[in-house]
Amino acid sequence: MADKFDHLEQQLEMFIENTRHMGIIVEDFQPQGQNVLNQKINTMVSGMQELERLRPHVDDVKIPLEVFEYIDQGKNPQLYTKDCMEKALAKNEAVKGKIDVLKKFKAMLTVELSRVFPNEMAKYRALRGDDDRPLFEAGL
């Protein structure tokens, strides 16, 4: 599996380097450089054909569009994974906090309902099968 990516990476690096060379030639174009420019164009076409030949080997690879945004912004695409993990951890903490608050609310509500509606709450606890459980589950 790593081989297909290594070969693809090599081809992309060569393609980028050829593109850079071609840009230099075109930027300072002189008529006597036409043959060199033609060679670079042919090399670019060959590189594109090679990349097209490699495409089926990596068709199953899915890359989130946000990774390309990182690249466009000049960021290291590996930072995308780190940022996703940090966002997931933050979201996890927020959800955990909400769960804790809801557990406390449930315990407080149960206490109040038991005080106001003792018979109904006894039936409710019996139906739920938690007759023995303390009302202060959330540490109240």
Backbone torsions as a table, in degrees:
resi	resn	phi	psi	omega
1	MET	NA	-42.6	-179.5
2	ALA	-65.0	-30.7	-179.9
3	ASP	-59.6	-44.6	-178.2
4	LYS	-64.0	-34.7	177.8
5	PHE	-75.2	-36.3	177.8
6	ASP	-62.0	-46.0	-179.5
7	HIS	-65.0	-42.3	177.7
8	LEU	-62.3	-42.9	179.3
9	GLU	-62.2	-42.4	177.5
10	GLN	-59.7	-46.8	-178.6
11	GLN	-64.0	-40.9	178.9
12	LEU	-65.5	-41.3	178.4
13	GLU	-62.7	-42.6	177.9
14	MET	-64.5	-41.1	179.6
15	PHE	-62.2	-44.8	178.9
16	ILE	-62.9	-42.9	179.6
17	GLU	-64.4	-42.8	177.0
18	ASN	-62.9	-39.4	177.7
19	THR	-62.9	-41.8	178.5
20	ARG	-62.7	-45.6	178.1
21	HIS	-60.7	-43.2	-179.3
22	MET	-63.7	-38.4	177.1
23	GLY	-61.5	-39.7	178.5
24	ILE	-65.2	-43.6	-179.8
25	ILE	-63.2	-44.9	-177.5
26	VAL	-69.0	-37.5	-178.3
27	GLU	-61.6	-37.6	-178.8
28	ASP	-119.2	50.7	-173.1
29	PHE	-66.0	132.7	173.0
30	GLN	-125.2	142.1	-178.2
31	PRO	-54.1	-34.0	-180.0
32	GLN	-70.9	-11.2	178.5
33	GLY	-91.5	6.8	-177.5
34	GLN	-59.4	-42.1	-179.5
35	ASN	-62.4	-42.0	178.9
36	VAL	-64.6	-42.4	178.1
37	LEU	-61.6	-43.4	178.0
38	ASN	-60.5	-41.1	178.1
39	GLN	-62.2	-43.4	179.8
40	LYS	-64.8	-39.4	177.3
41	ILE	-62.8	-44.4	177.7
42	ASN	-62.7	-39.1	178.3
43	THR	-64.6	-40.1	177.7
44	MET	-62.3	-44.3	179.2
45	VAL	-62.2	-44.3	177.9
46	SER	-61.9	-40.4	178.4
47	GLY	-63.2	-41.3	177.8
48	MET	-64.8	-38.8	178.2
49	GLN	-64.8	-40.1	178.7
50	GLU	-65.8	-41.4	177.0
51	LEU	-63.1	-39.5	176.9
52	GLU	-64.2	-37.8	178.1
53	ARG	-65.2	-33.0	-179.0
54	LEU	-81.8	-17.8	-175.4
55	ARG	-53.2	-46.0	-178.8
56	PRO	-60.6	-24.5	-179.2
57	HIS	-74.6	-18.5	-179.3
58	VAL	-122.6	15.9	180.0
59	ASP	-61.9	-30.1	-176.6
60	ASP	-80.6	-4.7	-178.9
61	VAL	-83.6	124.3	179.7
62	LYS	-107.3	127.6	-179.3
63	ILE	-120.8	125.2	178.3
64	PRO	-62.0	142.4	-179.3
65	LEU	-60.1	-27.9	-179.8
66	GLU	-62.1	-28.0	178.2
67	VAL	-62.7	-40.7	179.2
68	PHE	-68.2	-32.1	175.6
69	GLU	-64.6	-39.6	176.6
70	TYR	-60.6	-44.4	-179.4
71	ILE	-63.6	-44.3	179.3
72	ASP	-61.0	-31.7	-179.8
73	GLN	-84.4	1.2	179.0
74	GLY	80.9	13.8	179.4
75	LYS	-90.4	156.8	175.6
76	ASN	-70.9	125.1	-178.1
77	PRO	-62.5	-20.5	178.4
78	GLN	-69.8	-19.9	176.6
79	LEU	-67.6	-22.2	179.9
80	TYR	-58.1	-45.6	-179.6
81	THR	-63.2	-44.3	179.6
82	LYS	-60.9	-46.2	-179.6
83	ASP	-64.0	-38.6	177.9
84	CYS	-63.5	-41.6	179.2
85	MET	-64.9	-42.4	178.8
86	GLU	-63.4	-41.1	177.9
87	LYS	-64.9	-41.4	179.8
88	ALA	-64.3	-41.7	178.4
89	LEU	-63.6	-42.2	178.7
90	ALA	-63.3	-43.9	179.4
91	LYS	-64.0	-40.2	178.9
92	ASN	-61.1	-43.7	178.3
93	GLU	-62.8	-41.9	179.9
94	ALA	-63.7	-44.2	179.9
95	VAL	-66.3	-41.2	178.1
96	LYS	-60.1	-41.7	177.4
97	GLY	-61.5	-41.8	179.0
98	LYS	-64.7	-40.7	179.0
99	ILE	-62.7	-44.0	179.1
100	ASP	-61.1	-43.4	179.2
101	VAL	-63.6	-41.7	179.5
102	LEU	-66.0	-36.9	177.1
103	LYS	-63.3	-42.6	178.3
104	LYS	-65.0	-41.2	178.4
105	PHE	-62.0	-42.8	179.7
106	LYS	-60.9	-44.4	-179.6
107	ALA	-63.4	-44.4	179.4
108	MET	-64.7	-41.9	179.2
109	LEU	-63.1	-41.7	179.5
110	THR	-62.6	-42.9	178.5
111	VAL	-60.9	-48.4	-178.3
112	GLU	-65.8	-43.0	178.9
113	LEU	-64.3	-36.8	178.3
114	SER	-65.6	-34.8	179.2
115	ARG	-70.5	-43.4	-175.8
116	VAL	-83.2	-39.0	-177.9
117	PHE	-125.6	70.1	-174.5
118	PRO	-62.9	-41.5	-177.8
119	ASN	-67.1	-46.0	-178.9
120	GLU	-63.7	-40.4	-179.2
121	MET	-69.3	-32.4	176.6
122	ALA	-65.1	-42.6	176.9
123	LYS	-63.6	-43.6	179.2
124	TYR	-58.5	-47.8	-179.3
125	ARG	-65.0	-35.5	178.9
126	ALA	-66.3	-42.4	178.2
127	LEU	-63.4	-38.2	-179.0
128	ARG	-78.5	-16.3	179.5
129	GLY	78.3	25.3	-179.9
130	ASP	-121.1	43.2	179.0
131	ASP	-59.4	-38.6	-172.5
132	ASP	-83.6	-20.0	-173.9
133	ARG	-68.7	142.0	177.3
134	PRO	-69.9	153.4	179.5
135	LEU	-74.2	-16.3	-174.1
136	PHE	-100.1	55.6	-178.9
137	GLU	-61.7	-35.2	-172.3
138	ALA	-90.2	15.9	175.5
139	GLY	82.9	23.3	179.7
140	LEU	-85.7	NA	NA
